Amino acid sequence: MTLFFPTEAEQIRAIDQEAESEKPSAFSVPQSDIDNILRLGGSSDKSRMVVAAEYMKGKSVTELAAFLRTEYCGGIGIFTDSGRLSAWFGEEGIRLAAGDRARDERAGMLLSWEDAVERIGELLDDGQFATNVEIEETSGYARTQIAEKLWYLRRDFSEITEGAGLLTSLQPYHGGGFPDETERLAKAMADPEVLAAVTRDMMIFTRVYEQRPDVFRFHYHRVPELHRSLRELGMTWKEYSSEMAEVPQSGYFITEDEIDEALTYGSSVSGGKGRIYSYFMDAHSAKESADFLREEYGTGGHSGALANKSHSFEDHNSKGIMFKKNGLHSCHVVVE
């Protein structure tokens, strides 16, 4: 028997041909569509203000790129003059592709997070990223976010912490319910003296927490991060302006990438993901699979269904699973 081994030149040529076949085809996206993705793709309906605040703090490109990786998550689809455009926010950047999927589309376009940082900066400079109301309210919204976290933290003091004289600068704003407390504290922190007092208290508390984690009943608070946010409030923020009354809307849809990602979480029942995985390791008819999923999921739903985005929801019942985002509906039928 004669064995054939390719020569070195033939191996190199084969590798080059394989690499060439994997290169993405020529694909470009109009700048206006990229800009819409950047405006609309954040994790909440307040994302433009959250993003603007980070730029106002004068952070570096590296810091802003790391921030955008967390603020933009999952995916988004928008309608354009050329048809459907999907985007997926991944570790390496924003992948864009025509149609209903972008996550694994090699023929698509990749916008690095550093490039996204640069473009958002240009849009802010030109007054084209957020509306005039959003820009005007950005600093106030940043204070409100911090005030909420401070009250959540304060209300989670353990018994050993009560009466220990920690975070006493919050006391004048205590009472009347959480919304009222938050509003009063957020407004008060616009005063540099009040902000300085709260920041000093938080610095002391952070040191205590490092030595005594049992100051809390529960341990989900990001104490150093909250302290840093307070210090940043006291910085001189860059000012932006905008003449936009509203953000351009081209209409958008829930992508197949988002649905696929949501389905990988499994049912909301404990151990559901493992049971679903084990079930589909074996062959079953479509009806058997549908009956299994109907039983596994039951009836229910939850918010934050699509990459934990605050404006997304999932409802399921005997008819199937319905995903919703910003009033949009995308039905992924898994039962007959």
C-alpha positions in Angstrom: 0.0 0.0 0.0 1.3 3.4 -1.0 0.9 6.2 1.5 0.8 9.8 0.2 2.1 12.6 2.4 1.6 16.2 1.2 4.8 18.2 0.7 5.5 21.2 3.0 4.5 23.6 0.2 1.2 21.8 -0.2 0.5 21.9 3.5 1.2 25.6 3.6 -1.0 26.2 0.7 -3.8 24.2 2.3 -3.5 26.2 5.5 -3.6 29.4 3.6 -6.7 28.3 1.7 -8.4 27.3 4.9 -7.6 30.6 6.6 -8.8 32.5 3.5 -12.1 30.6 3.6 -12.6 31.7 7.2 -12.0 35.4 6.5 -15.2 37.4 6.9 -16.7 38.6 3.6 -16.8 42.3 2.8 -19.6 43.7 5.1 -20.1 47.2 6.2 -22.7 49.0 8.3 -23.7 52.6 7.8 -22.4 54.9 10.6 -26.0 56.0 11.3 -27.0 52.3 12.1 -23.9 51.8 14.3 -24.8 55.0 16.2 -28.4 53.6 16.7 -26.9 50.4 18.2 -24.8 52.4 20.6 -27.7 54.6 21.7 -30.2 51.7 22.1 -28.1 48.7 23.2 -27.5 49.5 26.9 -28.8 47.3 29.7 -31.6 49.6 30.9 -33.8 52.4 29.7 -31.5 54.8 31.6 -28.3 53.5 30.0 -27.6 56.6 28.0 -27.4 58.6 31.2 -25.2 55.9 32.9 -22.8 56.0 29.9 -22.8 59.8 29.7 -21.9 60.0 33.5 -18.8 57.8 32.9 -17.6 60.1 30.1 -18.4 63.2 32.3 -16.0 61.8 34.9 -13.1 62.0 32.4 -12.2 58.4 32.5 -9.5 56.9 30.2 -10.2 54.8 27.1 -9.2 51.7 28.9 -11.6 52.4 31.8 -14.4 53.3 29.5 -13.9 50.2 27.4 -14.1 48.0 30.5 -17.2 49.8 31.6 -18.9 49.4 28.2 -18.3 45.6 28.3 -20.5 45.4 31.4 -23.1 48.1 30.4 -23.8 46.6 27.0 -24.7 42.9 27.2 -26.6 40.4 25.2 -27.9 41.6 21.9 -30.2 43.9 20.0 -31.8 44.0 16.5 -32.8 47.1 14.6 -34.7 47.7 11.4 -32.6 49.6 8.8 -33.1 50.8 5.2 -31.2 47.6 4.2 -33.3 45.3 6.3 -32.7 43.6 9.7 -29.4 44.3 11.5 -28.4 42.3 14.6 -25.8 43.1 17.1 -24.2 41.0 19.9 -22.1 42.5 22.7 -19.3 40.2 23.5 -15.9 40.3 25.3 -14.0 41.3 22.2 -16.5 44.0 21.1 -19.8 44.5 19.2 -20.4 42.0 16.4 -22.8 43.2 13.7 -24.4 41.1 11.0 -27.4 41.3 8.6 -30.4 39.2 9.6 -31.5 37.8 13.0 -28.1 36.6 14.3 -24.7 38.2 14.9 -23.0 36.3 17.7 -21.3 33.7 15.6 -21.5 35.3 12.2 -17.9 35.4 10.9 -19.1 37.3 7.8 -20.2 40.1 10.0 -18.4 43.2 11.3 -16.7 43.6 14.7 -16.5 46.9 16.4 -13.9 46.9 19.2 -14.8 48.3 22.6 -12.1 50.9 22.1 -13.7 52.0 18.8 -17.0 52.1 20.5 -15.5 54.4 23.2 -14.2 56.7 20.6 -17.5 56.9 18.7 -19.7 57.5 21.8 -17.3 60.3 22.7 -17.8 61.9 19.3 -21.6 61.6 19.6 -21.5 63.2 23.0 -19.3 66.0 21.8 -21.8 66.6 18.9 -24.8 66.3 21.1 -26.1 63.3 19.3 -25.9 60.5 21.8 -28.6 61.3 24.4 -31.5 63.7 24.5 -31.2 67.2 26.0 -33.3 66.0 29.0 -31.1 63.0 29.6 -27.9 65.1 29.5 -29.5 67.6 31.9 -30.5 64.9 34.3 -27.4 62.7 34.2 -25.7 64.0 37.3 -28.9 63.9 39.3 -29.5 60.3 38.2 -26.0 59.4 39.2 -26.7 60.8 42.7 -30.0 58.9 42.9 -28.3 55.6 42.0 -25.8 56.2 44.8 -28.4 57.2 47.3 -30.4 54.0 46.6 -27.3 51.9 47.2 -26.5 53.8 50.4 -30.0 53.1 51.8 -29.8 49.5 50.8 -26.5 49.2 52.6 -27.7 51.1 55.7 -30.8 48.9 56.0 -28.7 45.8 55.9 -26.7 46.6 59.1 -26.4 43.6 61.4 -27.3 43.9 65.1 -23.7 44.5 66.1 -23.6 47.4 63.7 -26.7 49.3 64.9 -25.7 52.1 67.2 -22.1 51.9 66.3 -22.1 55.5 64.9 -21.5 54.5 61.3 -22.9 56.5 58.3 -24.4 59.0 60.7 -24.5 61.6 57.9 -27.4 59.8 56.4 -29.6 60.2 59.5 -31.1 63.6 58.7 -32.6 62.1 55.5 -34.0 59.0 57.2 -37.7 58.4 57.4 -40.8 58.6 55.2 -40.2 55.5 53.1 -37.5 54.4 50.7 -38.5 56.6 47.7 -38.7 59.8 49.8 -35.4 59.0 51.6 -33.6 58.4 48.3 -34.9 61.6 46.8 -34.0 63.7 49.8 -30.5 62.3 50.0 -29.9 62.5 46.3 -30.9 66.2 46.3 -28.8 66.9 49.4 -25.7 65.4 47.9 -25.7 68.2 45.2 -24.4 70.3 48.1 -20.6 69.8 48.2 -20.5 69.9 52.0 -23.1 67.2 52.4 -21.4 65.1 49.7 -18.1 65.5 51.5 -19.6 64.4 54.8 -21.2 61.3 53.3 -18.0 60.5 51.5 -15.9 60.7 54.7 -18.5 58.5 56.5 -18.2 56.0 53.7 -14.4 56.0 53.8 -14.6 55.2 57.5 -17.2 52.5 56.9 -15.1 50.9 54.2 -12.2 50.5 56.6 -14.5 49.0 59.2 -16.0 46.6 56.7 -12.5 45.4 55.6 -11.9 44.3 59.2 -15.5 43.3 60.2 -17.5 41.8 57.2 -20.2 40.9 59.7 -21.4 44.5 59.8 -24.0 43.2 57.3 -26.6 40.6 57.5 -26.2 39.8 53.8 -23.1 40.3 51.7 -24.1 41.5 48.2 -22.9 45.1 48.7 -20.0 46.4 46.7 -18.6 48.7 49.4 -15.3 49.8 47.8 -17.1 50.5 44.5 -19.7 52.6 46.3 -17.0 54.6 48.1 -15.3 55.2 44.7 -18.6 56.4 43.2 -19.0 58.9 46.0 -15.5 60.2 45.4 -16.2 60.5 41.7 -19.3 62.6 42.5 -17.1 65.2 44.0 -14.9 65.5 40.9 -15.3 68.2 38.3 -17.4 66.7 35.6 -17.1 67.5 31.9 -20.1 69.3 30.6 -22.0 68.2 27.5 -25.0 69.6 25.7 -27.6 68.2 23.3 -30.3 69.6 21.1 -31.9 66.2 20.6 -35.6 66.2 21.8 -35.7 62.4 21.3 -33.3 59.6 20.2 -33.7 58.5 16.6 -35.9 55.4 16.5 -35.7 53.0 13.6 -37.6 50.2 15.3 -36.0 47.1 16.7 -36.6 43.4 17.3 -35.5 40.5 19.6 -32.8 38.6 17.9 -32.4 34.8 17.7 -29.1 35.2 19.6 -31.0 36.7 22.5 -33.6 33.9 22.5 -30.9 31.2 22.3 -29.0 32.8 25.2 -32.2 33.0 27.3 -33.1 29.4 26.7 -29.7 28.2 27.9 -30.6 29.3 31.4 -33.2 26.5 31.6 -36.4 26.6 33.5 -36.8 28.7 36.6 -37.3 25.4 38.7 -34.4 24.3 40.8 -32.2 21.9 38.8 -34.2 22.5 35.6 -31.2 23.2 33.4 -29.6 19.9 34.3 -32.8 18.0 33.8 -33.3 19.6 30.4 -29.8 18.9 29.4 -30.0 15.2 30.4 -33.4 14.8 28.6 -32.1 16.0 25.3 -29.0 13.8 25.5 -31.4 11.1 24.2 -33.5 11.0 21.1 -37.2 12.0 21.5 -40.0 12.9 19.2 -41.1 16.5 18.8 -44.3 15.8 20.8 -42.4 14.0 23.6 -40.0 16.9 23.9 -42.8 19.5 23.9 -44.6 17.6 26.6 -41.5 17.4 28.7 -40.8 21.1 28.4 -44.4 22.0 29.2 -44.1 20.0 32.4 -40.7 21.3 33.2 -41.5 25.0 32.8 -45.0 25.0 34.1 -46.6 28.5 34.3 -44.7 31.6 35.3 -42.2 34.2 34.2 -39.6 36.7 35.3 -38.0 40.0 34.4 -34.4 40.5 33.2 -34.9 37.5 30.9 -32.6 38.7 28.1 -29.1 39.1 29.4 -30.5 40.5 32.6 -31.7 43.6 30.8 -34.1 45.5 33.0 -36.6 46.0 30.2 -36.9 42.4 29.2 -39.4 39.7 30.4 -40.2 36.0 29.8 -43.6 34.4 30.3 -44.3 30.7 29.9 -47.4 28.5 30.0 -48.8 25.5 28.3 -48.7 27.2 24.9 -45.1 28.1 24.9 -42.5 30.7 25.9 -43.0 34.4 25.2 -40.1 36.8 25.3 -40.7 40.6 25.6 -38.5 43.6 25.5 -39.4 47.3 25.6 -43.0 46.4 24.6 -41.8 44.1 21.7 -42.9 40.5 21.6 -41.0 37.6 20.2 -42.5 34.2 20.6 -40.3 31.2 20.6 -42.7 28.2 20.4 -41.4 25.1 22.1 -44.7 23.2 22.5 -47.3 22.1 20.0 
